[in-house]
Every structure is written in C-alpha cells, then in structure tokens.
Amino acid sequence: MRVSLVTETYFPQVNGVSRTLGELVRHLTERGDRVQLIHPNYGEPADRPDVHLVRSVNVPFYKELYLPLPPFGSVRRAIDMFRPDLVHIATEATLGLTVLRHVLRRKMVAVSSFHTNFDQYSRHYRIGWADGTIWRYLRWFHNRTRETYVPSLTTIKGLETLGFERLVLWPRGVDSTLFRPDRPGRLQVRQALGWGPDDLVISYVSRIAPEKNVSYLADALAIVAARRPDVRILFVGDGPTRSDLERRIGAIARFAGYRMGEDLADHYSAGDLFAFSSLTETFGNVVLEAMASGMPVAALRAGGVGDTVQPGKTGLLVEPTEPPARFAEAILALIAEPARLRAMAAAARAYALSQSWDAIMGELRQRYQLAIDLQASASPEAAASSEPDPGAAP
C-alpha cells in the first residue's frame, strides 16, 4: 500500500496530532507500506525517505505554530510522482485544501481526519464571530472525502448534528511500555525539582496556551495549594501563556518546559494525580499517557476526555460550567483519601494497558484498504458530497 499523509503539524512539534500521526507512520512502515509524508519545514532535515517539506513561516506570537506558505505546486507534483493508493489529509487549512482539490481532480482516494474542536479554539482567540463560516467550510471539506476519522464518540455525535457525513471512530492508543509508573527516572525528576519520594504531586502535561483553559486550572490549583501547602504542582510543556502562569502561580508550581521521549515519560511518572481542564480536546492523548503512567485524572467533562475517564474508577470529572473552586474541591476530596487515590491509579493503568497503538492503527489500515478497494470498484462518477465549494481557504 502506498499512502500520502498530509498534515500541517508533525514532529518535532509536540502535540497530540503529531504524536498520533507519528504512530501511524511507524505502524504502516513496519508492515511494509510506503508512506509519503508532507508537512511544513521546521528547519530540520527529514529523517526518513519520502518526506516532502513545505516552505513555512513561524507565527511570532505562538512559536510552536508554523504556517505552510503557498503556492503549493511542488506538493501537487510530489503527490503525482509518488502515485499513492490513498491520500490521508489530516489538517484542513491551506495545505490540506490544496491537496484535497488536487486529489479529487485526479480521482485519487481521499480520506481525512478530524482533530480539533475549532469552535472552542475560536472562542479562546476571540474570533467566535467566524464560527458559522468555519463550520460550513469544515463540513464541506470533510464531506468531500471518502471517510473522516474522528477520535471519540462524543465528537462524532457533535459533528453529525452539524451535517458531517461518513464519520468513523479512530481512537487513540498509548505506549504503556514507555509510559509507566515505575520509570527509572522518577526519583531523579523529583529530586531535581526539590521534592521527596513521598510528596504528593499534581501534574499537568500539554501546551500552556489559552485553548487549553490553563487560566481556569491555575485558579483551581491556587485554591488547592492554599488548603494543602504540602502538595507539589508540576507543569510540563510550554506555550504563549506560560509566562503569565509563572507570574501567577510560580511560587507554588514548577515549570519543566517541553520534554520528549524517555525524559517526558520520567516526568509523567513523577506525578500522582493528573489535572487537566481543557475544553477543546477531541480526544486528549495526554490523558491516556497520564493514565498509563499510573495517574488518575481530574478533568472537565468536555470532548473526548469525558469518553476516556471513568468517573469514580480512573478519575473524576467536573462539569465545564462549574467554577475553578469546584474543580479544586474535587481534587482536594480525592487527595484526602490516599487509599482511593491508589485504587484509581491502578485502575487507570489497567485501562491504559488495553489501549495499544498497534491495534488501533491496524483497524485504520483495514479501513484504508477497504476505501482503496471500493474506489477501484466504483464508477468515476461516484464521489463524496456535492455540496458547493465555499471557494476560499480558511
């Protein structure tokens, strides 16, 4: 099988989408498939064959974000030369739109995946006025592909109410060998932070950005720290809101910045409870990684996170309409019962062990093959939705 994967975010960027797509590339390659990877140029050379780097520009106010720069003639030529059996478009902005139009003209098999709750992002960045236009565009985009892969049932239900079609569940997995509670570097991380082996640590791992609702979390953790000054707080990650959080809660928290690979896994294992207040997750890879690391999760019941956490068993969920004080009270109630916290940690780890990347990616690979076979047997006129092209990139 020859697959072209087109995305506007990939390694070395650190986020759930890049991690998921990296696992997909690994799985396909290990099974003998040939994968063409098309993504922005992050200033580093390609580390595998069949990579096409797209000229891009870094966004000054959000250093983790790179925007591909048109024109994309070289991308179209690269796809034509590769001759894929299927093209998977993972992101919907200018690069994704160009590739979608191209592969439809070429009558190639096009599938897509949905990764971001754009309505929540637009509200955090104060462009909520554009929600209607954004959703019309996204519906048109995904309905033009043969299938759209979505990470949670909650997200699927929401998209269906908006008129999205042919949605297929594509959940997320976790490497439970890498992410585990008995990491060799657990104590070293704690020692480096000035904490003891028995200190109770509340952790957050993700981008520190407005769309992650970190201001809400900071308010809640300040309440926790005031009531339980013995509790330690660790933020792993970086982003445009980090400096603001450091000013607000730097006296009660440690900020470790981005971590990768084994070092990231060691930092996960240093925690006892994972606190996550994002409202924008279609799945929330970090939640599953935290569970694999032996941490129960305290989170808001929003998006895919609400499908992953089992309240009272692997963590606790607070309604998104509740104030930070209610989130803090939930955390305080849990950490006041060490036996309950340990039982939830064991249940979280057990659940994560059942969520392997290879099983999940194997099912997606089967979907790919089915889409290729259906295209081969279909008439040239068989296509996705005929909804009019809105005519402009987002």
C-alpha positions as CSV (number, residue, x, y, z in Angstrom):
1,M,0.0,0.0,0.0
2,R,1.2,3.5,-0.9
3,V,-0.1,6.3,1.4
4,S,0.4,10.0,1.2
5,L,-0.1,11.6,4.6
6,V,-0.6,15.4,4.5
7,T,-0.5,17.4,7.8
8,E,0.2,20.9,9.0
9,T,1.7,19.6,12.2
10,Y,4.3,16.9,12.7
11,F,7.4,16.1,14.7
12,P,9.4,17.9,16.1
13,Q,6.2,19.7,17.1
14,V,4.8,18.4,20.4
15,N,1.1,17.8,20.4
16,G,-1.4,15.0,20.3
17,V,-1.9,15.2,16.5
18,S,1.9,14.9,15.7
19,R,2.2,12.1,18.2
20,T,-0.8,10.2,16.7
21,L,0.4,10.7,13.1
22,G,3.9,9.6,14.1
23,E,2.5,6.3,15.4
24,L,0.5,5.9,12.2
25,V,3.6,6.3,10.1
26,R,5.5,3.9,12.3
27,H,2.8,1.2,12.1
28,L,2.4,1.4,8.3
29,T,6.1,1.4,7.7
30,E,6.6,-1.6,9.9
31,R,4.0,-3.5,7.9
32,G,5.8,-2.9,4.6
33,D,3.7,0.0,3.4
34,R,5.3,3.0,1.7
35,V,4.4,6.3,3.3
36,Q,4.9,9.8,1.7
37,L,4.9,12.4,4.4
38,I,4.0,16.0,3.5
39,H,4.4,18.6,6.3
40,P,5.8,22.1,7.0
41,N,9.6,22.6,7.1
42,Y,10.5,23.2,10.7
43,G,14.2,23.9,9.9
44,E,15.3,20.3,10.4
45,P,16.3,17.8,7.7
46,A,13.9,14.9,7.0
47,D,14.8,11.8,9.0
48,R,13.1,9.2,6.7
49,P,12.6,8.7,3.0
50,D,9.6,10.0,1.0
51,V,9.3,13.3,3.0
52,H,8.3,16.5,1.2
53,L,8.9,19.6,3.3
54,V,6.7,22.6,2.6
55,R,8.1,26.1,3.0
56,S,6.6,27.6,6.1
57,V,6.7,30.6,8.4
58,N,6.8,30.6,12.2
59,V,4.0,32.6,13.9
60,P,5.8,35.2,16.1
61,F,3.2,35.2,19.0
62,Y,2.9,31.4,19.0
63,K,6.3,29.9,18.4
64,E,5.0,26.3,18.2
65,L,2.9,27.2,15.2
66,Y,4.2,27.1,11.6
67,L,2.1,28.1,8.6
68,P,2.7,26.5,5.2
69,L,3.3,29.1,2.5
70,P,1.6,28.8,-0.9
71,P,1.9,28.3,-3.8
72,F,1.9,24.5,-3.4
73,G,2.8,23.4,-6.9
74,S,5.7,21.3,-5.6
75,V,3.3,19.5,-3.3
76,R,1.0,18.6,-6.2
77,R,3.9,17.4,-8.2
78,A,5.3,15.3,-5.3
79,I,2.0,13.5,-4.9
80,D,1.7,12.9,-8.7
81,M,5.2,11.4,-8.7
82,F,4.6,9.2,-5.7
83,R,1.3,7.8,-7.1
84,P,-0.4,6.9,-3.9
85,D,-3.2,4.4,-3.5
86,L,-4.7,6.7,-0.9
87,V,-4.2,10.2,0.4
88,H,-4.9,10.9,4.1
89,I,-5.4,14.7,4.8
90,A,-5.0,15.3,8.5
91,T,-5.5,19.1,8.6
92,E,-7.9,21.4,6.9
93,A,-6.1,24.7,6.3
94,T,-4.5,26.0,3.2
95,L,-2.2,23.0,2.6
96,G,-5.0,20.5,3.2
97,L,-7.4,22.4,1.0
98,T,-4.9,22.5,-1.9
99,V,-4.3,18.7,-1.6
100,L,-8.0,17.9,-1.4
101,R,-8.8,19.7,-4.6
102,H,-5.9,18.2,-6.3
103,V,-6.6,14.6,-5.4
104,L,-10.3,15.0,-6.2
105,R,-9.3,16.2,-9.7
106,R,-7.0,13.2,-10.1
107,K,-9.8,10.9,-8.8
108,M,-7.5,9.5,-6.1
109,V,-8.8,8.0,-2.9
110,A,-9.0,10.8,-0.3
111,V,-9.7,10.3,3.4
112,S,-9.4,12.8,6.2
113,S,-9.2,13.0,10.0
114,F,-10.7,15.5,12.4
115,H,-8.5,16.5,15.3
116,T,-9.5,20.0,16.6
117,N,-12.7,21.5,18.2
118,F,-12.4,24.7,16.2
119,D,-15.4,26.4,18.0
120,Q,-13.6,26.3,21.3
121,Y,-10.3,27.5,19.8
122,S,-12.0,30.4,18.1
123,R,-13.6,31.5,21.3
124,H,-10.3,31.4,23.2
125,Y,-8.7,33.5,20.4
126,R,-11.7,35.9,20.2
127,I,-12.8,35.0,16.7
128,G,-16.1,33.4,17.7
129,W,-17.9,35.6,15.2
130,A,-16.4,33.3,12.5
131,D,-17.8,30.1,13.9
132,G,-20.5,29.8,11.2
133,T,-18.2,30.2,8.3
134,I,-15.6,27.9,9.8
135,W,-18.1,25.1,10.4
136,R,-19.5,25.4,6.9
137,Y,-16.1,25.1,5.4
138,L,-15.1,22.2,7.6
139,R,-18.3,20.3,6.7
140,W,-17.7,20.9,3.0
141,F,-14.1,19.8,3.4
142,H,-14.7,16.5,5.2
143,N,-17.8,15.6,3.3
144,R,-15.7,15.6,0.1
145,T,-13.6,12.8,1.4
146,R,-14.5,9.1,1.4
147,E,-14.3,8.9,5.2
148,T,-13.4,11.1,8.1
149,Y,-11.7,9.5,11.1
150,V,-12.7,11.0,14.5
151,P,-11.1,10.2,17.9
152,S,-14.2,10.0,20.1
153,L,-17.9,9.2,20.1
154,T,-18.7,12.5,21.7
155,T,-17.0,14.3,18.9
156,I,-18.7,12.2,16.3
157,K,-22.2,13.0,17.8
158,G,-21.4,16.7,17.7
159,L,-20.2,16.6,14.1
160,E,-23.2,14.6,13.0
161,T,-25.6,17.3,14.3
162,L,-23.7,19.8,12.1
163,G,-24.2,17.7,9.0
164,F,-20.9,15.8,8.8
165,E,-21.1,12.5,7.0
166,R,-19.2,9.2,6.8
167,L,-17.6,9.5,10.2
168,V,-15.5,6.6,11.5
169,L,-14.3,6.2,15.1
170,W,-10.5,6.3,15.2
171,P,-9.5,6.4,18.9
172,R,-6.0,6.9,20.3
173,G,-3.6,4.5,21.9
174,V,-0.7,4.7,24.2
175,D,2.8,3.1,24.6
176,S,2.3,1.6,28.0
177,T,5.9,0.3,27.9
178,L,7.3,3.8,27.6
179,F,4.7,5.5,29.9
180,R,4.5,3.6,33.1
181,P,4.6,4.4,36.9
182,D,7.9,2.6,37.6
183,R,10.1,4.7,35.3
184,P,13.8,4.6,36.3
185,G,14.0,8.4,36.3
186,R,11.0,9.1,38.5
187,L,13.0,9.8,41.7
188,Q,15.6,11.8,39.8
189,V,13.0,14.1,38.4
190,R,11.6,14.6,41.9
191,Q,15.0,15.2,43.4
192,A,15.9,17.7,40.6
193,L,12.7,19.6,41.5
194,G,13.5,19.6,45.2
195,W,10.7,17.1,46.1
196,G,10.8,13.9,48.2
197,P,9.8,10.5,47.1
198,D,6.6,10.6,49.1
199,D,5.5,14.1,48.3
200,L,2.1,14.2,46.6
201,V,2.5,15.7,43.1
202,I,-0.3,17.1,40.9
203,S,0.9,17.2,37.2
204,Y,-0.2,18.9,34.0
205,V,1.4,17.9,30.7
206,S,0.4,19.8,27.5
207,R,0.8,23.1,25.7
208,I,0.4,26.0,28.1
209,A,-2.0,28.0,25.9
210,P,-5.4,29.7,26.1
211,E,-7.1,26.9,24.2
212,K,-6.1,24.5,27.0
213,N,-8.0,26.6,29.6
214,V,-4.9,26.9,31.7
215,S,-6.1,30.1,33.5
216,Y,-9.0,28.1,34.9
217,L,-6.6,25.4,36.1
218,A,-4.2,27.9,37.6
219,D,-7.1,29.3,39.7
220,A,-8.1,25.9,40.9
221,L,-4.6,24.8,41.8
222,A,-4.0,28.0,43.7
223,I,-7.0,27.0,45.9
224,V,-5.6,23.5,46.3
225,A,-2.2,24.9,47.3
226,A,-3.7,27.3,49.9
227,R,-5.6,24.4,51.5
228,R,-2.8,21.8,51.1
229,P,0.6,23.6,51.1
230,D,2.3,20.1,51.2
231,V,1.1,19.3,47.7
232,R,3.5,19.8,44.8
233,I,2.5,21.1,41.4
234,L,4.3,20.4,38.1
235,F,3.7,21.9,34.7
236,V,5.3,20.1,31.7
237,G,5.1,21.9,28.4
238,D,5.4,25.4,27.0
239,G,3.3,27.9,25.1
240,P,2.2,31.5,24.9
241,T,0.6,31.5,28.3
242,R,3.5,30.1,30.3
243,S,5.0,33.4,31.3
244,D,1.6,34.6,32.6
245,L,1.1,31.4,34.6
246,E,4.6,31.6,36.1
247,R,3.8,35.1,37.3
248,R,0.6,34.0,38.8
249,I,1.5,30.7,40.4
250,G,5.3,30.4,40.1
251,A,5.6,30.4,43.9
252,I,3.6,27.2,44.2
253,A,4.5,25.3,41.0
254,R,7.4,24.1,38.9
255,F,7.6,24.6,35.2
256,A,9.7,22.0,33.3
257,G,9.2,23.1,29.7
258,Y,8.8,20.7,26.8
259,R,10.1,17.2,27.4
260,M,10.5,14.4,24.9
261,G,10.8,10.6,24.8
262,E,12.2,8.9,27.9
263,D,12.6,12.2,29.7
264,L,8.9,13.0,29.1
265,A,7.9,9.6,30.4
266,D,10.1,10.1,33.5
267,H,8.3,13.4,34.2
268,Y,4.9,11.8,33.8
269,S,5.8,9.1,36.3
270,A,6.9,11.8,38.8
271,G,3.2,12.7,39.3
272,D,0.4,11.2,41.5
273,L,-2.6,12.9,40.0
274,F,-3.1,14.5,36.6
275,A,-5.1,17.7,36.4
276,F,-6.5,18.8,33.0
277,S,-9.1,21.5,32.4
278,S,-9.0,21.7,28.6
279,L,-12.4,22.2,26.8
280,T,-11.0,21.7,23.3
281,E,-9.9,18.0,23.2
282,T,-11.4,15.7,20.5
283,F,-9.5,13.0,22.4
284,G,-6.7,14.2,24.7
285,N,-3.7,12.0,24.2
286,V,-2.0,13.3,27.4
287,V,-4.9,11.9,29.5
288,L,-4.2,8.4,28.3
289,E,-0.4,8.9,28.7
290,A,-1.1,10.0,32.3
291,M,-3.2,7.0,33.0
292,A,-0.5,4.7,31.6
293,S,1.9,6.4,34.0
294,G,-0.3,5.4,36.9
295,M,-2.1,8.7,37.5
296,P,-5.9,9.1,38.0
297,V,-7.2,12.1,36.1
298,A,-9.1,15.1,37.3
299,A,-10.7,16.8,34.3
300,L,-13.6,18.7,32.9
301,R,-16.3,16.6,31.3
302,A,-15.7,18.0,27.8
303,G,-14.9,16.5,24.4
304,G,-13.1,13.2,24.1
305,V,-11.7,13.4,27.7
306,G,-15.2,12.6,29.0
307,D,-15.2,9.4,27.0
308,T,-11.8,8.3,28.4
309,V,-12.0,9.0,32.1
310,Q,-14.4,6.7,34.1
311,P,-15.6,8.8,37.0
312,G,-15.0,7.2,40.3
313,K,-12.9,4.5,38.8
314,T,-10.0,6.0,36.8
315,G,-10.5,9.6,37.9
316,L,-13.1,12.3,38.4
317,L,-15.0,14.7,36.0
318,V,-16.3,18.1,36.8
319,E,-18.9,19.8,34.6
320,P,-17.5,22.6,32.4
321,T,-20.0,25.1,33.8
322,E,-18.6,24.7,37.3
323,P,-16.1,27.3,38.7
324,P,-12.5,26.6,39.4
325,A,-13.4,26.4,43.1
326,R,-15.5,23.3,42.4
327,F,-12.6,21.7,40.4
328,A,-10.3,22.4,43.4
329,E,-12.8,20.8,45.8
330,A,-12.9,17.7,43.7
331,I,-9.1,17.4,43.8
332,L,-8.9,18.1,47.5
333,A,-11.5,15.4,48.2
334,L,-9.6,12.8,46.2
335,I,-6.2,13.5,47.7
336,A,-7.7,13.4,51.1
337,E,-8.2,9.7,50.6
338,P,-4.8,8.1,49.8
339,A,-6.3,4.6,49.5
340,R,-8.9,5.7,47.0
341,L,-6.2,7.6,45.0
342,R,-4.1,4.5,44.8
343,A,-7.0,2.3,43.7
344,M,-7.8,4.8,40.9
345,A,-4.2,4.9,39.9
346,A,-4.2,1.1,39.5
347,A,-7.4,1.2,37.5
348,A,-6.1,4.0,35.3
349,R,-3.0,2.0,34.5
350,A,-5.1,-1.2,33.8
351,Y,-7.3,0.7,31.3
352,A,-4.3,2.2,29.5
353,L,-2.8,-1.3,29.1
354,S,-5.9,-2.2,27.0
355,Q,-5.4,0.7,24.5
356,S,-2.5,-0.3,22.3
357,W,-1.4,1.8,19.3
358,D,-0.9,-1.2,17.0
359,A,-4.5,-2.5,17.5
360,I,-5.9,0.9,16.8
361,M,-3.7,1.6,13.8
362,G,-4.3,-1.9,12.5
363,E,-8.0,-1.1,12.3
364,L,-7.3,2.1,10.4
365,R,-5.1,0.3,8.0
366,Q,-8.0,-2.0,7.3
367,R,-10.2,1.0,6.6
368,Y,-7.6,2.3,4.2
369,Q,-7.6,-1.0,2.3
370,L,-11.4,-1.0,2.2
371,A,-11.5,2.5,0.8
372,I,-9.0,1.6,-1.9
373,D,-11.0,-1.5,-2.9
374,L,-14.2,0.5,-3.0
375,Q,-12.7,3.2,-5.2
376,A,-11.4,0.5,-7.6
377,S,-14.9,-0.9,-8.0
378,A,-16.7,2.4,-8.2
379,S,-17.6,4.3,-11.3
380,P,-15.7,7.6,-11.9
381,E,-18.9,9.5,-11.0
382,A,-19.1,8.0,-7.5
383,A,-17.8,10.8,-5.2
384,A,-18.4,12.3,-1.9
385,S,-20.8,15.2,-1.2
386,S,-21.8,17.6,-3.9
387,E,-22.1,20.5,-1.5
388,P,-20.7,23.6,-3.3
389,D,-17.1,24.5,-2.8
390,P,-17.1,27.6,-0.5
391,G,-14.2,28.8,-2.6
392,A,-11.7,30.0,-0.2
393,A,-9.2,28.6,2.3
394,P,-9.8,29.3,6.0
